Amino acid sequence: MDTKTYGKMKRGKLVPEARIDLHGMTLDQAHPSLTRFILTSYSRGFRLVLVITGKGQKDDPHDPMPQQRGVLKRHVPLWLSMAPLNTAVMDVTEAHIRHGGGGAYYVYLRRTSRS
């Protein structure tokens, strides 16, 4: 990705061509949905898609056992960096506030090689 395009993306000036909302899904539901969405978007020739994960539930200050929040937010970048998605994904960046900020990711896809 060139510097100019990356700058536009970070400033929220590029409009995602598709989006998926994983918010509220379990890991077992989200992983196949994300895989299907990314591979379909890639095959359609999309370049920028939005993946909404949510930020996770707020911590309970009275909970004696603190829990990690944002399970999907932590797992989605890992899934995108592993096969088969890593062949389609060029870059993953936290979304601009107008597209969800800390609860979403921009996924910049590679160009499809059409014969």
Residue frames as a rotation matrix with the C-alpha (Angstrom) as fourth column:
MET 1
0.592 0.806 0.000 0.00
0.806 -0.592 0.000 0.00
0.000 0.000 -1.000 0.00
ASP 2
-0.220 -0.700 0.680 1.42
0.612 -0.642 -0.462 3.38
0.760 0.314 0.569 -0.90
THR 3
-0.813 -0.242 -0.529 1.87
0.579 -0.428 -0.694 6.14
-0.059 -0.870 0.489 1.69
LYS 4
-0.849 0.522 0.076 -0.83
-0.482 -0.826 0.292 8.38
0.215 0.211 0.953 0.23
THR 5
-0.065 0.849 -0.524 -3.47
-0.219 0.500 0.838 5.63
0.973 0.169 0.154 0.33
TYR 6
-0.290 -0.116 -0.950 -2.42
0.790 0.531 -0.306 4.59
0.540 -0.839 -0.062 3.84
GLY 7
-0.980 -0.116 -0.164 -2.76
0.187 -0.822 -0.538 8.20
-0.073 -0.558 0.827 5.05
LYS 8
-0.526 0.850 -0.015 -6.24
-0.652 -0.391 0.649 8.53
0.546 0.352 0.760 3.55
MET 9
0.011 0.515 -0.857 -7.29
0.226 0.834 0.504 5.27
0.974 -0.199 -0.107 5.17
LYS 10
-0.548 -0.313 -0.776 -5.99
0.795 0.092 -0.599 6.30
0.259 -0.945 0.198 8.61
ARG 11
-0.975 0.196 -0.108 -7.83
-0.156 -0.941 -0.299 9.64
-0.160 -0.275 0.948 8.36
GLY 12
-0.362 0.893 0.268 -11.09
0.370 0.402 -0.838 7.86
-0.856 -0.204 -0.475 7.49
LYS 13
-0.250 0.213 -0.944 -11.19
-0.688 -0.725 0.019 9.37
-0.681 0.655 0.328 3.98
LEU 14
-0.824 -0.001 -0.567 -11.50
-0.442 0.628 0.641 6.01
0.355 0.779 -0.517 2.21
VAL 15
0.087 0.928 0.363 -14.92
-0.984 0.136 -0.111 4.39
-0.153 -0.347 0.925 2.29
PRO 16
-0.685 -0.315 0.657 -14.90
-0.317 0.941 0.121 0.62
-0.656 -0.125 -0.744 2.94
GLU 17
-0.635 0.400 -0.661 -16.45
-0.684 0.106 0.722 -1.35
0.358 0.910 0.207 0.08
ALA 18
0.207 0.695 -0.688 -17.98
0.003 0.703 0.711 -3.94
0.978 -0.149 0.144 2.43
ARG 19
-0.440 -0.335 0.833 -18.35
-0.813 -0.245 -0.528 -4.55
0.381 -0.910 -0.165 6.14
ILE 20
0.000 0.424 -0.906 -19.03
0.252 0.876 0.410 -7.36
0.968 -0.228 -0.107 8.55
ASP 21
0.031 0.100 0.995 -20.24
-0.861 -0.503 0.078 -6.99
0.508 -0.859 0.070 12.12
LEU 22
-0.278 -0.239 -0.930 -18.89
0.152 0.945 -0.289 -9.74
0.948 -0.221 -0.227 14.38
HIS 23
-0.675 0.030 0.737 -20.08
-0.623 -0.558 -0.548 -7.86
0.395 -0.829 0.396 17.45
GLY 24
0.074 0.747 0.661 -21.76
-0.965 0.221 -0.141 -10.26
-0.251 -0.628 0.737 19.88
MET 25
0.662 0.120 -0.740 -20.64
-0.448 0.855 -0.262 -13.47
0.601 0.505 0.620 18.13
THR 26
0.769 -0.479 0.424 -18.73
-0.145 0.515 0.845 -16.24
-0.623 -0.711 0.326 19.83
LEU 27
-0.230 -0.935 -0.270 -15.27
-0.683 -0.043 0.730 -17.24
-0.694 0.352 -0.628 18.58
ASP 28
-0.590 0.036 0.806 -16.79
0.328 0.924 0.198 -20.35
-0.738 0.381 -0.557 16.99
GLN 29
0.512 0.819 0.260 -19.31
0.654 -0.175 -0.736 -18.24
-0.557 0.547 -0.625 15.06
ALA 30
0.701 -0.207 -0.683 -16.99
-0.300 -0.954 -0.020 -15.35
-0.647 0.219 -0.731 14.19
HIS 31
-0.293 -0.952 0.094 -14.04
-0.285 0.181 0.941 -17.24
-0.913 0.248 -0.324 12.70
PRO 32
-0.446 0.129 0.886 -15.88
0.754 0.587 0.295 -18.97
-0.482 0.799 -0.359 9.81
SER 33
0.681 0.732 -0.016 -17.93
0.633 -0.599 -0.491 -15.81
-0.369 0.324 -0.871 9.15
LEU 34
0.477 -0.600 -0.642 -14.79
-0.388 -0.799 0.458 -13.70
-0.788 0.030 -0.615 8.92
THR 35
-0.530 -0.708 0.466 -13.05
0.067 0.513 0.856 -16.24
-0.845 0.485 -0.225 6.68
ARG 36
-0.048 0.625 0.779 -16.01
0.933 0.306 -0.187 -16.40
-0.355 0.719 -0.598 4.30
PHE 37
0.828 0.413 -0.379 -16.35
0.322 -0.904 -0.281 -12.59
-0.458 0.110 -0.882 4.25
ILE 38
0.166 -0.856 -0.490 -12.67
-0.426 -0.510 0.747 -11.90
-0.889 0.085 -0.450 3.54
LEU 39
-0.647 -0.458 0.610 -12.32
0.270 0.610 0.745 -14.53
-0.713 0.646 -0.271 0.83
THR 40
0.218 0.807 0.549 -15.56
0.929 0.001 -0.371 -13.42
-0.299 0.591 -0.749 -0.86
SER 41
0.803 0.042 -0.595 -14.51
0.018 -0.999 -0.046 -9.76
-0.596 0.026 -0.803 -0.72
TYR 42
-0.213 -0.970 -0.114 -11.10
-0.299 -0.047 0.953 -10.66
-0.930 0.237 -0.281 -2.14
SER 43
-0.529 0.042 0.848 -12.62
0.661 0.646 0.381 -12.66
-0.532 0.762 -0.369 -5.00
ARG 44
0.578 0.792 0.196 -14.89
0.775 -0.456 -0.438 -9.71
-0.258 0.405 -0.877 -5.84
GLY 45
-0.040 -0.715 0.698 -11.85
0.795 -0.445 -0.411 -7.46
0.605 0.539 0.586 -6.14
PHE 46
0.920 0.350 0.177 -12.61
0.158 -0.744 0.649 -5.28
0.359 -0.569 -0.740 -3.10
ARG 47
-0.049 -0.988 0.144 -9.61
0.220 -0.152 -0.964 -3.47
0.974 -0.015 0.225 -1.65
LEU 48
-0.873 -0.233 0.428 -10.83
-0.312 -0.407 -0.859 -2.01
0.374 -0.883 0.283 1.68
VAL 49
0.078 0.896 -0.437 -13.29
0.224 0.411 0.883 -3.73
0.971 -0.167 -0.169 3.99
LEU 50
-0.312 -0.060 0.948 -14.36
-0.797 -0.527 -0.296 -3.00
0.518 -0.848 0.116 7.55
VAL 51
-0.190 0.200 -0.961 -14.45
0.388 0.915 0.114 -5.67
0.902 -0.351 -0.252 10.26
ILE 52
0.033 0.316 0.948 -16.42
-0.732 -0.639 0.238 -4.63
0.681 -0.702 0.210 13.36
THR 53
-0.442 -0.292 -0.848 -15.43
0.283 0.852 -0.441 -6.52
0.851 -0.435 -0.294 16.50
GLY 54
0.807 0.571 0.149 -16.69
0.076 -0.352 0.933 -4.28
0.585 -0.742 -0.328 19.27
LYS 55
0.031 -0.827 0.562 -14.47
-0.660 -0.439 -0.609 -3.23
0.750 -0.352 -0.560 22.15
GLY 56
-0.530 -0.130 -0.838 -15.58
0.425 0.814 -0.396 -5.88
0.733 -0.566 -0.377 24.62
GLN 57
0.564 0.806 -0.181 -17.62
0.520 -0.176 0.836 -5.55
0.642 -0.565 -0.518 27.77
LYS 58
0.260 -0.405 0.876 -16.71
-0.575 -0.794 -0.197 -3.00
0.776 -0.452 -0.440 30.40
ASP 59
-0.593 -0.532 -0.604 -14.74
0.232 0.605 -0.761 -4.26
0.771 -0.592 -0.235 33.38
ASP 60
0.655 0.751 -0.080 -16.70
0.223 -0.090 0.971 -4.67
0.722 -0.654 -0.227 36.61
PRO 61
-0.078 -0.759 0.646 -14.77
-0.524 -0.520 -0.675 -2.73
0.848 -0.391 -0.358 39.27
HIS 62
0.204 0.243 0.948 -16.24
-0.971 0.175 0.165 -4.98
-0.126 -0.954 0.272 41.97
ASP 63
0.893 0.078 -0.442 -15.19
-0.219 0.935 -0.279 -8.23
0.392 0.347 0.852 40.29
PRO 64
0.630 -0.686 0.364 -12.49
-0.444 0.066 0.894 -9.90
-0.637 -0.724 -0.263 42.44
MET 65
-0.069 -0.618 0.783 -11.22
0.503 0.656 0.563 -11.79
-0.861 0.433 0.266 39.38
PRO 66
0.034 0.090 -0.995 -10.47
-0.596 -0.798 -0.093 -9.36
-0.803 0.596 0.026 36.55
GLN 67
0.344 0.173 0.923 -11.31
0.539 0.768 -0.345 -10.73
-0.769 0.616 0.171 33.10
GLN 68
-0.811 -0.582 -0.060 -9.77
0.240 -0.424 0.873 -9.91
-0.534 0.694 0.483 29.77
ARG 69
0.273 0.923 -0.270 -12.12
0.040 -0.291 -0.956 -7.94
-0.961 0.250 -0.116 27.55
GLY 70
0.410 -0.016 -0.912 -12.42
-0.815 -0.456 -0.358 -7.81
-0.410 0.890 -0.200 23.80
VAL 71
0.059 -0.373 0.926 -11.87
0.039 0.928 0.372 -11.46
-0.998 0.014 0.069 22.85
LEU 72
0.670 0.236 0.704 -12.80
0.679 0.188 -0.709 -10.84
-0.300 0.953 -0.034 19.20
LYS 73
0.935 -0.344 -0.091 -10.73
-0.356 -0.901 -0.247 -7.66
0.003 0.263 -0.965 19.11
ARG 74
0.124 -0.935 0.332 -7.65
-0.722 0.144 0.677 -9.72
-0.680 -0.324 -0.658 20.07
HIS 75
-0.032 -0.118 0.992 -8.36
0.224 0.967 0.123 -12.74
-0.974 0.226 -0.005 17.85
VAL 76
0.871 0.483 0.092 -9.36
0.189 -0.154 -0.970 -11.10
-0.454 0.862 -0.225 14.56
PRO 77
0.542 -0.718 -0.437 -5.85
-0.836 -0.512 -0.196 -9.74
-0.083 0.472 -0.878 13.72
LEU 78
-0.365 -0.661 0.656 -4.40
-0.561 0.718 0.411 -13.19
-0.743 -0.218 -0.633 14.49
TRP 79
0.240 0.551 0.799 -6.88
0.358 0.715 -0.600 -14.92
-0.902 0.431 -0.026 12.21
LEU 80
0.949 0.166 -0.267 -6.17
-0.145 -0.522 -0.841 -12.41
-0.279 0.837 -0.471 9.44
SER 81
0.207 -0.958 -0.198 -2.44
-0.962 -0.236 0.138 -13.15
-0.179 0.162 -0.971 9.65
MET 82
-0.436 -0.312 0.844 -2.90
-0.289 0.937 0.197 -16.94
-0.852 -0.158 -0.498 9.32
ALA 83
-0.951 0.103 -0.290 -3.70
-0.241 0.337 0.910 -19.11
0.191 0.936 -0.296 6.30
PRO 84
-0.087 -0.157 0.984 -5.87
0.986 0.129 0.108 -18.98
-0.144 0.979 0.144 4.26
LEU 85
0.813 0.567 -0.137 -6.61
0.549 -0.823 -0.145 -15.28
-0.195 0.043 -0.980 4.92
ASN 86
0.242 -0.791 -0.562 -3.00
0.122 -0.550 0.826 -14.08
-0.963 -0.268 -0.036 4.89
THR 87
-0.549 -0.420 0.723 -2.85
0.734 0.172 0.657 -14.60
-0.400 0.891 0.214 1.12
ALA 88
0.147 0.713 0.686 -5.68
0.879 -0.412 0.240 -12.08
0.453 0.568 -0.687 0.63
VAL 89
0.900 0.265 -0.346 -4.83
0.423 -0.724 0.545 -9.55
-0.106 -0.637 -0.763 3.37
MET 90
0.202 -0.838 0.507 -2.23
0.469 -0.371 -0.801 -6.85
0.860 0.399 0.318 2.81
ASP 91
-0.825 -0.468 0.316 -2.72
0.009 -0.570 -0.821 -4.74
0.565 -0.675 0.475 5.96
VAL 92
0.213 0.846 -0.489 -4.85
0.772 0.161 0.614 -4.55
0.598 -0.509 -0.619 9.10
THR 93
-0.843 -0.444 0.304 -5.27
0.217 -0.797 -0.564 -1.23
0.493 -0.409 0.768 10.92
GLU 94
-0.477 0.688 -0.548 -7.57
0.710 -0.067 -0.701 0.06
-0.519 -0.723 -0.456 13.63
ALA 95
-0.001 0.602 0.798 -10.43
0.924 -0.304 0.231 1.99
0.382 0.738 -0.556 12.03
HIS 96
-0.832 -0.126 0.541 -10.91
0.039 -0.985 -0.169 5.74
0.554 -0.120 0.824 12.16
ILE 97
-0.868 0.492 -0.061 -13.41
0.024 -0.082 -0.996 6.93
-0.495 -0.867 0.059 14.78
ARG 98
-0.291 0.812 -0.506 -16.04
-0.900 -0.411 -0.143 7.58
-0.324 0.414 0.850 12.06
HIS 99
0.037 0.271 -0.962 -15.91
-0.663 0.727 0.180 3.89
0.748 0.631 0.207 11.13
GLY 100
0.782 0.402 -0.476 -15.85
0.052 0.719 0.693 2.44
0.621 -0.567 0.542 14.64
GLY 101
0.374 -0.698 0.611 -12.47
-0.851 -0.520 -0.072 3.43
0.368 -0.493 -0.789 16.08
GLY 102
-0.541 -0.703 0.461 -11.14
-0.840 0.479 -0.256 0.93
-0.041 -0.526 -0.850 18.62
GLY 103
-0.059 0.610 0.790 -14.03
-0.373 0.721 -0.584 -1.45
-0.926 -0.329 0.186 17.97
ALA 104
0.911 0.374 0.174 -13.28
0.034 0.352 -0.935 -2.02
-0.411 0.858 0.308 14.29
TYR 105
-0.175 -0.978 0.111 -10.46
0.166 0.082 0.983 -2.76
-0.971 0.190 0.148 11.85
TYR 106
0.557 0.122 -0.822 -9.77
-0.778 -0.270 -0.567 -1.68
-0.291 0.955 -0.055 8.31
VAL 107
0.132 -0.522 0.843 -8.59
0.239 0.842 0.484 -4.67
-0.962 0.138 0.236 6.29
TYR 108
0.268 -0.169 -0.948 -6.78
-0.841 -0.521 -0.145 -3.70
-0.470 0.837 -0.282 3.11
LEU 109
0.609 0.080 0.789 -6.87
0.119 0.974 -0.191 -6.56
-0.784 0.210 0.584 0.62
ARG 110
-0.546 -0.837 0.035 -4.36
0.044 0.013 0.999 -7.44
-0.836 0.547 0.029 -2.07
ARG 111
-0.103 0.438 -0.893 -5.20
-0.961 -0.276 -0.025 -7.04
-0.258 0.855 0.449 -5.72
THR 112
0.523 0.310 0.794 -6.66
-0.096 0.947 -0.306 -10.15
-0.847 0.084 0.525 -7.25
SER 113
-0.614 -0.737 -0.281 -4.53
-0.449 0.034 0.893 -11.71
-0.649 0.675 -0.351 -9.94
ARG 114
0.495 0.852 0.171 -6.92
-0.212 0.309 -0.927 -12.15
-0.843 0.423 0.334 -12.83
SER 115
-0.507 -0.708 0.492 -5.71
0.251 0.425 0.870 -14.10
-0.825 0.564 -0.038 -15.83
